Each structure stands twice: as C-alpha cells, then as structure tokens.
Amino acid sequence: MKTQIALSMLTALSASMCCIVPLLAIIGGTGSLATSFYWIEPFRPYFISASVLILGFAWFRVFNVKKEDDCCKPLWRRSFFRSKAFLSTITIFSLLLITFPTYSKFLFNDGPAMLTEDQDKNKKIVIPVSGMTCTSCEIHIESEVKKLPGVSYVKASYEKGQATVEFDEQKIKSEKIIAAINATGYKVDELSLRSILGDQTENCCANGTCKDHQSLLPTEENRNLKIVSGVKEIKNAFNKRDGKTKFVAILSSTCGWCLAGANSVQKAVIEKMKDKNISVIIVWTNMLKADDQRSAFKAASLFKDPNVTQFFDPENKFGDLVAQRLNPKGTKAWDIYMFFDQEAEWGKTLARPFEYAHQLSSSVHPWVDGSKYFCGANLTKKLTEITETL
C-alpha cells in the first residue's frame, strides 16, 4: 500500500503544482520560478484521474484485507502506515492538493489595489499576459504590480489572459509595468498587445502621433504583391539590386504602428529613390491575428511607385532570418527598417545592414538594440537622416 500512497501524493501534488508554485514565489520572492510548472496545466485532468484511481485502489485493498491476515499479528507489528486512519489522512491531504486552485484565491489575496480619488486622471491599460493557469498566478502578478509607484489599481485574470492596470503617468510608464509582469515569469504578449491596445502604451508613439493610423489602410488592392512561401524570391530580388543602396522593411498590414512606419518610408525613402539611387523591398508579414493576404494587398497600395518590390510572407520566415542576423537570440523580427550597402550580397547568409531602425519595445523584445528605437515623427526623421547621407 505504501507504493499506492506515494503515487497518490505525487500525482495530487503534480495536479496543483502550477498553482502552488506562484504562491511560493510570492513568499520567497523568486519571480521567475512562478511559471516553471505552467506546462503541467494541460495534464492536470490526467494527474487528478490518476490520483483518484490510485486512492481508490488503496482503499479497495484496505477493505479487502482478510481479518485472519492481520488478527494474529502482535499490536506492535501492526503498522500505522497501513491503517485506515493513515489512508484517510492521505486521502484528505490529496483532495486538498487537488482542489487547491479553487481556494487558493483566499490565500495572500488582499484584493486589487484600490482606486484613488484621482482615478479619472489615471491611465488604464489592459495587458495580454500568457502563462497564467489559475488564481495563484493572478495573485502573483497583482502582488508585484502593486509594488510599483503610481499604480492605483491592478486586476489579473487567468481566464481572460490579461491584467487590467490603472496608473499615474506622471509617476510610472507602462513599459515599467510590462517589465514588472515579465519579471514574474509570465510574459506580456506584444502581438496581442499591439492588436488590442493600439496606441495605449508607450512602447511606441507615446506622443500620440500614431493614433488612428489604422485608417491609412486603403480599400483598393495592389495586385503586384507577390505571395511567397519562403525567402528564395526575396533573396533573388535583393541580389538583383546591384549598384544601388538596398532598403528593406518588414511590416504588418494591420498594425497601426507599422502603417505609420509605411508612411515614414514613403516620405523619407521612396520619394528620394531616384535621387539617392535606392532600391526598395517591402515585406508584409503575418504577425497579428488580422494579418492576412487580403489586408496585405490593401496595405501594399500605400506604395504607388512601381519600382517598389513587395512581398507577403505569411509564415514570417524572412522575419525570423532577419532577427537571427541582427542578434543570435533574436526572434520574430517585424516593424524593422534596414539599409544595406550597394555591394551587399545575400549568399549563404543575409548581409548585415549598415544601418537600421525599429519600433519594437525592448521590454518585450529584449534582443533588440534600444539605440535603434524610433517612432512616429522620430522614425521619419531618422530614416530621412540616413537617406540624406547616401
């Protein structure tokens, strides 16, 4: 019976590990430990079933022990660890572990941060967060964000996969809130953040210059856009631009910031293509839920010059390649604007740009070079400065 009891305890503990660890992280202050076991959540029903079956088998054995097998043993040889009392204790403890997620919210939970009298002046953002699996995860995020100066309200929801935060912009910026959430081990989903929040955060266009740029998406479609399943066609187009400075941008067709970036490209680069001997390649990628072939055709209409070569890369293979070229730890490059030398060739590997800019937040993309971050009017100014030097 010892084996069944040990297995029961192990499976019951495994079933609730993803919720117990966040509370231990709150107590011990080890933020990154919180999501170490979130991968267990999908297997939780199996652990629970296994625990119930093992306990059921143990009880079956207890009630089917023949009296003559035990009645003749001396009292001092009758083990407590084989008794019904001990098995009852283990059963109760296992049930407490299995049901831990249902009552964990009552532990260490002093409620969300209270709203202040100046709540009308505060900014509210809803941040998509991945990795939460139960109430304990919510508590962990709330407890860390509450510590930040200027935060007046925070409420996380694992069911919705988000955290709602109200804060005083004079005391704290949203990037620090995002960084605090990432520090707990859970991850802010920047793709969803851009799709849902638009310009509500300071990741880009803090001065509001990017507001309502979704309206820049034309209704007409540019049928000169080429759909690619890999990077071969992009590579061929790149290598055909001999004797010209090569400009390459990776954009999302439904991201307001990327569409604003496209406007910057038009003003700072495309309008000066002939004077500065520049060739332009635009790669529309698939990073947001709304990105698709049709939106890419519409976004491509932003560029009227027939000398601009445009691709739609639905699998973002080019973006992955660029990310690795800029930083070995890089992933999912997009919203990036690159300049390559006239002699640059794409052989076994993509040539490295001699200059580039991006609109990616380093708090959610730690691999990017923060010194290359420009947005809105600043992006237009930076691209213009680079173009003028050619």
Steps between C-alpha positions, in 0.01 A plus 500: 500500500798730554556516125140600431514770767825644363363504146176661617688778677725555199215523248292723728797730553569509125137589430531818708869582451428770243291683762710432809826626351374858438405533868842369600648760265307774681632382835856445383519785252624272221298642212641290218407183687132576456455365149742209531210256524232670289554232233339252741159667474383311186582171675318590821186291424720194444686550830169540682358186341815305583491619862133400540559158345805430718317607817202290399724196453666562839161515675391189314801313638436627853140381504587166343773401743398170661465526875706186556790663317526770764329376819781275612769770472622657823376857552853637476533349149179653369627798299320835526608568143281209388198612702174655386579805713819570308335437164220737601757767580669450165166512319402827663841651430485387136154653458628827646782499246272415209250774591771755582424723198141550623595648836846642427341839431433536872871467579710817493224677312429842641311601188605722212668830566237757592406785272612844611302822507685607185396190310349710220847637428657156492571299188347155457653224291402139447814290455486152338700256714589140416597226747227548763313181588309569822415753771845468657651636180265797518602569859868483411469760224280727710736487798798605285325775304356648820853571617560744216465871583205665329293184456152556640323185381598159365290193430629195318282231342637163396172416325526806274880485485541866589580751773313829539711779648424862585792730575623857517704576188689769689643238737546193282498400136324193364828347382606462865170328576557263208854434619373424852254243362770340286726484808248273674557234237173560315531667163326800352381406152616792287325377187165500676594819682544683172186348353281575803645819644624684195661817635404462867855425608829685477666211311464725199359839405466623858422850372193373318638556150401147401140529610234381254752387238283191441304737276803513269416150370361562148190331365669432166734204449844494341516183290874537441558349843672161482399222739800294615533177697867551578783748457632394159307761299588772751866396476492516119343846507761615752795380290365661180547846653869529405640853510219630717462552871245246611219593737291218649209537744299227677147615582167372627204596281261566791731641766437874538863562586622308194261695276636819652848362429395444139408868484848586631657277234301676227610846613860427598607233252272430205458863400880522477564166327618647169710780647679272744517186282302284744312178434210419732365162610198482730418170670151486649489234767244308703543596865159615620173307492353739243798464264406303191546501124217744436622757753850465355369584151329809643805610699716458190290771334666752731798492263411622150850493354523192268872473577420395857509120523254358753451152647257337741678251727215320683735281705736786592801297392683811387430665836649202682810517281544874559458460876776241512724720283460801727540299820563125548230511768257684274152370419210622290639818342242746368444875497869531400651735238844404357761655269757282318812605312502500118747211501303296755415149382279234644700180471485221754389760753327835473738795498489715813343846452736792549216687673147426613217618723207326669186561703532204739495538877809357670288405803322235295771445237818494709712402199449829316749787510334777699715765333327418169151569638315784324130565461253729325659831403829377647501202263438727201781728616741209551428343161538840336836554668629165376367560149662845480842348573485271195 
